[in-house]
């Protein structure tokens, strides 16, 4: 974790604090923020009552990111978090997606006008180890491209379906994300 935004992007910085364990969040609020003891106690009580809301972590992430990177970085990180975890990738620009997914495996593929079968795309990029694994993943309902579940193993994906014609965000299972960048081939 770096304070320099060139080494740890503000979104990653924000997410680091959001992912703080419940047992550490209140302690970190005391160490790393200028919140009053009363406010910290309120957050501690709220976290004890409803830990799934992550009030202490959200406040910690917001306050520390604001101190280090400023208000604009907090707004951007919260907007990206809402889009990403609210699964509204269409609301994000290609530039924002590249930043948000800067630490996930990324692949570039050449795509012709007719598109590429999804099974081939997954196996050729390494998202899956084989075509049969890709087929099993699709049949099991565990593959999403740009947050749309892929249900047909014979589906063909085209560059027109990419976000801004440039990117596919592939989710395998619940948490494994991949970024596929499109390089358009000559017709």
Secondary structure as UniProt FT lines:
FT   TURN            5..7
FT   HELIX           10..18
FT   HELIX           22..32
FT   HELIX           37..49
FT   HELIX           51..53
FT   HELIX           55..69
FT   HELIX           71..85
FT   TURN            86..87
FT   HELIX           89..91
FT   HELIX           94..100
FT   TURN            101..103
FT   STRAND          105..111
FT   TURN            113..114
FT   STRAND          116..117
FT   HELIX           118..125
FT   HELIX           131..139
FT   TURN            140..141
FT   STRAND          143..145
FT   TURN            146..147
FT   STRAND          148..149
FT   TURN            153..154
FT   STRAND          156..157
FT   HELIX           159..161
FT   TURN            164..166
FT   STRAND          167..172
FT   TURN            173..175
FT   STRAND          176..184
//
